[in-house]
């Protein structure tokens, strides 16, 4: 009797998930250009023909990997309960993001690392980054007050601040991933202090700097 006779056969959906996890690790390590379908198949524990049964080309596999991680990051966002302060919103959001990165550093590297030059896959990166910016802008939109330059529309300011916050966060995460000896709480707290001190002056209204968020 074969020693594998008791092994449960994976469903197509389960097999696809195994492939996407393995492919993410290979792409993160080798880059899009350096990775091969043969290497992905080996990492997934399958043959190359089986891999091609699921994904007919490397660009389609890469897009699926990017979309999987972008969806995971978007699911990590959540709206804090009403009544939290503006500072609380910033710290709550950054804690969620750092939590996602801690559990999924490969995803962060793929979404915010070097952009592949292949036009067949670069739009997937752009969509993932745009989704992150839109999520941050939506949360900034919950702040009851922003002290903006005269004539600057609130929506434009939220978009610009979201971009600045995203890339500040990205730089801090990139440093953290290069320095794994630094604990998450330390770098998360430092990042929150940096971001909040930049935003706090803009959120200072006549009622004070810690206005509660609306519903």
ZAPADREN-736826 format. One record per residue (C-alpha): residue number from 1; x, y, z. Coordinates in pm, whole numbers. Each point is the difference from the previous one (the first is absolute). Example, Ala and Ser with C-alpha at 12.3 -4.5 7.8 and 13.67 -1.06 7.14 Angstrom:
REM residues 2
{num = 1, c1 = 1230, c2 = -450, c3 = 780}
{num = 2, c1 = 137, c2 = 344, c3 = -66}
***
This chain:
REM residues 215
{num = 1, c1 = 0, c2 = 0, c3 = 0}
{num = 2, c1 = 133, c2 = 342, c3 = -88}
{num = 3, c1 = 104, c2 = 225, c3 = 289}
{num = 4, c1 = -201, c2 = 281, c3 = -158}
{num = 5, c1 = -326, c2 = -192, c3 = -12}
{num = 6, c1 = -140, c2 = 184, c3 = 299}
{num = 7, c1 = 85, c2 = 347, c3 = -126}
{num = 8, c1 = -305, c2 = 211, c3 = -80}
{num = 9, c1 = -14, c2 = 135, c3 = -351}
{num = 10, c1 = -16, c2 = 379, c3 = -9}
{num = 11, c1 = -297, c2 = 167, c3 = -163}
{num = 12, c1 = 74, c2 = 236, c3 = -294}
{num = 13, c1 = -55, c2 = 299, c3 = 229}
{num = 14, c1 = 237, c2 = -138, c3 = 264}
{num = 15, c1 = 261, c2 = -80, c3 = -265}
{num = 16, c1 = -28, c2 = 351, c3 = -139}
{num = 17, c1 = 58, c2 = 145, c3 = 347}
{num = 18, c1 = 313, c2 = -214, c3 = 44}
{num = 19, c1 = 127, c2 = 120, c3 = -337}
{num = 20, c1 = -66, c2 = 366, c3 = 79}
{num = 21, c1 = 179, c2 = -22, c3 = 335}
{num = 22, c1 = 301, c2 = -171, c3 = -156}
{num = 23, c1 = 6, c2 = 241, c3 = -294}
{num = 24, c1 = -9, c2 = 300, c3 = 233}
{num = 25, c1 = 308, c2 = -123, c3 = 182}
{num = 26, c1 = 185, c2 = -68, c3 = -325}
{num = 27, c1 = -91, c2 = 336, c3 = -154}
{num = 28, c1 = 95, c2 = 183, c3 = 320}
{num = 29, c1 = 339, c2 = -174, c3 = 5}
{num = 30, c1 = 85, c2 = -2, c3 = -371}
{num = 31, c1 = -203, c2 = 288, c3 = -141}
{num = 32, c1 = -240, c2 = -34, c3 = -288}
{num = 33, c1 = 269, c2 = -17, c3 = -265}
{num = 34, c1 = 218, c2 = -247, c3 = 189}
{num = 35, c1 = -272, c2 = -246, c3 = 98}
{num = 36, c1 = -94, c2 = -294, c3 = -219}
{num = 37, c1 = -311, c2 = -213, c3 = -19}
{num = 38, c1 = 220, c2 = -306, c3 = 65}
{num = 39, c1 = 125, c2 = 155, c3 = 324}
{num = 40, c1 = -354, c2 = 87, c3 = 110}
{num = 41, c1 = -117, c2 = -355, c3 = -74}
{num = 42, c1 = 282, c2 = -145, c3 = 208}
{num = 43, c1 = -80, c2 = 234, c3 = 290}
{num = 44, c1 = -366, c2 = -104, c3 = -18}
{num = 45, c1 = 89, c2 = -370, c3 = -5}
{num = 46, c1 = -154, c2 = -64, c3 = -342}
{num = 47, c1 = 122, c2 = -61, c3 = -351}
{num = 48, c1 = 31, c2 = 281, c3 = -252}
{num = 49, c1 = -282, c2 = -140, c3 = -219}
{num = 50, c1 = -233, c2 = 2, c3 = 301}
{num = 51, c1 = 92, c2 = 365, c3 = 61}
{num = 52, c1 = -86, c2 = 81, c3 = -361}
{num = 53, c1 = -337, c2 = -169, c3 = 49}
{num = 54, c1 = -78, c2 = 275, c3 = 252}
{num = 55, c1 = 187, c2 = 294, c3 = -157}
{num = 56, c1 = 86, c2 = 5, c3 = -369}
{num = 57, c1 = 273, c2 = 266, c3 = 29}
{num = 58, c1 = 224, c2 = 165, c3 = 257}
{num = 59, c1 = -159, c2 = 343, c3 = -37}
{num = 60, c1 = -345, c2 = -136, c3 = 87}
{num = 61, c1 = 142, c2 = -179, c3 = 304}
{num = 62, c1 = 177, c2 = 315, c3 = 115}
{num = 63, c1 = -315, c2 = 212, c3 = -38}
{num = 64, c1 = -195, c2 = -255, c3 = 205}
{num = 65, c1 = 263, c2 = 12, c3 = 274}
{num = 66, c1 = -7, c2 = 381, c3 = 13}
{num = 67, c1 = -380, c2 = 9, c3 = 6}
{num = 68, c1 = -7, c2 = -259, c3 = 280}
{num = 69, c1 = 229, c2 = 211, c3 = 219}
{num = 70, c1 = -178, c2 = 327, c3 = -86}
{num = 71, c1 = -331, c2 = -157, c3 = 102}
{num = 72, c1 = 157, c2 = -121, c3 = 324}
{num = 73, c1 = 128, c2 = 346, c3 = 85}
{num = 74, c1 = -338, c2 = 157, c3 = -76}
{num = 75, c1 = -174, c2 = -251, c3 = 226}
{num = 76, c1 = 240, c2 = 95, c3 = 279}
{num = 77, c1 = -145, c2 = 351, c3 = 15}
{num = 78, c1 = -284, c2 = 65, c3 = 237}
{num = 79, c1 = -178, c2 = 312, c3 = 120}
{num = 80, c1 = 46, c2 = 74, c3 = 370}
{num = 81, c1 = -308, c2 = 53, c3 = 211}
{num = 82, c1 = -155, c2 = 346, c3 = 1}
{num = 83, c1 = 122, c2 = 227, c3 = 277}
{num = 84, c1 = 369, c2 = -77, c3 = -48}
{num = 85, c1 = 229, c2 = 301, c3 = -27}
{num = 86, c1 = 184, c2 = 102, c3 = -314}
{num = 87, c1 = 322, c2 = -125, c3 = 155}
{num = 88, c1 = -174, c2 = -323, c3 = 88}
{num = 89, c1 = -100, c2 = -42, c3 = -364}
{num = 90, c1 = 361, c2 = 36, c3 = -115}
{num = 91, c1 = 136, c2 = -243, c3 = 258}
{num = 92, c1 = -280, c2 = -252, c3 = -56}
{num = 93, c1 = 58, c2 = 0, c3 = -375}
{num = 94, c1 = 377, c2 = -33, c3 = 24}
{num = 95, c1 = -34, c2 = -284, c3 = 249}
{num = 96, c1 = -220, c2 = -191, c3 = -245}
{num = 97, c1 = 247, c2 = 54, c3 = -282}
{num = 98, c1 = 303, c2 = -102, c3 = 205}
{num = 99, c1 = -189, c2 = -306, c3 = 115}
{num = 100, c1 = -64, c2 = -97, c3 = -361}
{num = 101, c1 = 364, c2 = 58, c3 = -96}
{num = 102, c1 = 125, c2 = -203, c3 = 296}
{num = 103, c1 = -205, c2 = -297, c3 = -116}
{num = 104, c1 = 61, c2 = 56, c3 = -370}
{num = 105, c1 = 338, c2 = 162, c3 = -77}
{num = 106, c1 = 6, c2 = -167, c3 = -343}
{num = 107, c1 = -322, c2 = 178, c3 = -93}
{num = 108, c1 = 137, c2 = 337, c3 = 103}
{num = 109, c1 = 319, c2 = -51, c3 = -201}
{num = 110, c1 = -197, c2 = -99, c3 = -307}
{num = 111, c1 = -249, c2 = 287, c3 = 22}
{num = 112, c1 = 240, c2 = 280, c3 = 91}
{num = 113, c1 = 338, c2 = -123, c3 = -118}
{num = 114, c1 = 162, c2 = 67, c3 = -334}
{num = 115, c1 = -252, c2 = 27, c3 = -281}
{num = 116, c1 = 55, c2 = -253, c3 = -282}
{num = 117, c1 = 69, c2 = 160, c3 = -335}
{num = 118, c1 = -227, c2 = -240, c3 = -188}
{num = 119, c1 = -315, c2 = 191, c3 = -106}
{num = 120, c1 = -196, c2 = -326, c3 = 22}
{num = 121, c1 = 26, c2 = -1, c3 = 380}
{num = 122, c1 = 72, c2 = 358, c3 = 112}
{num = 123, c1 = -371, c2 = 104, c3 = -1}
{num = 124, c1 = -68, c2 = -258, c3 = 273}
{num = 125, c1 = 256, c2 = 176, c3 = 221}
{num = 126, c1 = -150, c2 = 337, c3 = -76}
{num = 127, c1 = -349, c2 = -118, c3 = 93}
{num = 128, c1 = 124, c2 = -142, c3 = 329}
{num = 129, c1 = 171, c2 = 325, c3 = 92}
{num = 130, c1 = -299, c2 = 206, c3 = -109}
{num = 131, c1 = -225, c2 = -213, c3 = 221}
{num = 132, c1 = 228, c2 = 64, c3 = 299}
{num = 133, c1 = -5, c2 = 375, c3 = -69}
{num = 134, c1 = -377, c2 = -1, c3 = -35}
{num = 135, c1 = -40, c2 = -181, c3 = 332}
{num = 136, c1 = 224, c2 = 253, c3 = 176}
{num = 137, c1 = -182, c2 = 291, c3 = -163}
{num = 138, c1 = -332, c2 = -143, c3 = 116}
{num = 139, c1 = 121, c2 = -18, c3 = 358}
{num = 140, c1 = 141, c2 = 355, c3 = -17}
{num = 141, c1 = -341, c2 = 104, c3 = -125}
{num = 142, c1 = -143, c2 = -95, c3 = 338}
{num = 143, c1 = 202, c2 = 271, c3 = 173}
{num = 144, c1 = -244, c2 = 278, c3 = 90}
{num = 145, c1 = 242, c2 = 280, c3 = -84}
{num = 146, c1 = 313, c2 = 65, c3 = -206}
{num = 147, c1 = 175, c2 = 339, c3 = 1}
{num = 148, c1 = 81, c2 = 30, c3 = -370}
{num = 149, c1 = 157, c2 = 266, c3 = -221}
{num = 150, c1 = -253, c2 = 251, c3 = -127}
{num = 151, c1 = -187, c2 = -131, c3 = -301}
{num = 152, c1 = 124, c2 = -358, c3 = 22}
{num = 153, c1 = -292, c2 = -243, c3 = -33}
{num = 154, c1 = -40, c2 = -241, c3 = 288}
{num = 155, c1 = -12, c2 = -303, c3 = -233}
{num = 156, c1 = 329, c2 = 97, c3 = -166}
{num = 157, c1 = 165, c2 = 47, c3 = 340}
{num = 158, c1 = -119, c2 = -340, c3 = 117}
{num = 159, c1 = 142, c2 = -162, c3 = -312}
{num = 160, c1 = 334, c2 = 177, c3 = 37}
{num = 161, c1 = 28, c2 = -75, c3 = 371}
{num = 162, c1 = -89, c2 = -364, c3 = -65}
{num = 163, c1 = 284, c2 = -27, c3 = -250}
{num = 164, c1 = 245, c2 = 162, c3 = 241}
{num = 165, c1 = -112, c2 = -223, c3 = 285}
{num = 166, c1 = 19, c2 = -312, c3 = -215}
{num = 167, c1 = 358, c2 = 59, c3 = -108}
{num = 168, c1 = 111, c2 = 106, c3 = 346}
{num = 169, c1 = -144, c2 = -325, c3 = 129}
{num = 170, c1 = 158, c2 = -192, c3 = -287}
{num = 171, c1 = 344, c2 = 142, c3 = 81}
{num = 172, c1 = -35, c2 = -92, c3 = 367}
{num = 173, c1 = -115, c2 = -352, c3 = -82}
{num = 174, c1 = 287, c2 = -45, c3 = -247}
{num = 175, c1 = 245, c2 = 102, c3 = 272}
{num = 176, c1 = -167, c2 = -236, c3 = 249}
{num = 177, c1 = 23, c2 = -294, c3 = -240}
{num = 178, c1 = 372, c2 = 70, c3 = -36}
{num = 179, c1 = 36, c2 = 14, c3 = 379}
{num = 180, c1 = -204, c2 = -294, c3 = 133}
{num = 181, c1 = 158, c2 = 32, c3 = 344}
{num = 182, c1 = -216, c2 = 307, c3 = 67}
{num = 183, c1 = -337, c2 = -95, c3 = 146}
{num = 184, c1 = -327, c2 = 80, c3 = -171}
{num = 185, c1 = -129, c2 = 208, c3 = 291}
{num = 186, c1 = 310, c2 = 220, c3 = -12}
{num = 187, c1 = -4, c2 = 76, c3 = -371}
{num = 188, c1 = -379, c2 = 25, c3 = -6}
{num = 189, c1 = 5, c2 = 252, c3 = 283}
{num = 190, c1 = 276, c2 = 201, c3 = -164}
{num = 191, c1 = -188, c2 = 6, c3 = -330}
{num = 192, c1 = -324, c2 = 103, c3 = 171}
{num = 193, c1 = 181, c2 = 283, c3 = 179}
{num = 194, c1 = 154, c2 = 119, c3 = -326}
{num = 195, c1 = -327, c2 = -10, c3 = -195}
{num = 196, c1 = -215, c2 = 144, c3 = 277}
{num = 197, c1 = 234, c2 = 289, c3 = 75}
{num = 198, c1 = -17, c2 = 90, c3 = -367}
{num = 199, c1 = -379, c2 = -11, c3 = -4}
{num = 200, c1 = -76, c2 = 134, c3 = 346}
{num = 201, c1 = 47, c2 = 366, c3 = -91}
{num = 202, c1 = -238, c2 = -40, c3 = -294}
{num = 203, c1 = -269, c2 = -150, c3 = 220}
{num = 204, c1 = 16, c2 = 276, c3 = 264}
{num = 205, c1 = -332, c2 = 184, c3 = 0}
{num = 206, c1 = -146, c2 = 247, c3 = 244}
{num = 207, c1 = -124, c2 = -296, c3 = 201}
{num = 208, c1 = 355, c2 = -134, c3 = 44}
{num = 209, c1 = 227, c2 = -257, c3 = -157}
{num = 210, c1 = -186, c2 = -313, c3 = 104}
{num = 211, c1 = -341, c2 = 43, c3 = -161}
{num = 212, c1 = -200, c2 = -320, c3 = -5}
{num = 213, c1 = -87, c2 = -156, c3 = -331}
{num = 214, c1 = -352, c2 = -1, c3 = -128}
{num = 215, c1 = -196, c2 = -303, c3 = -110}
***
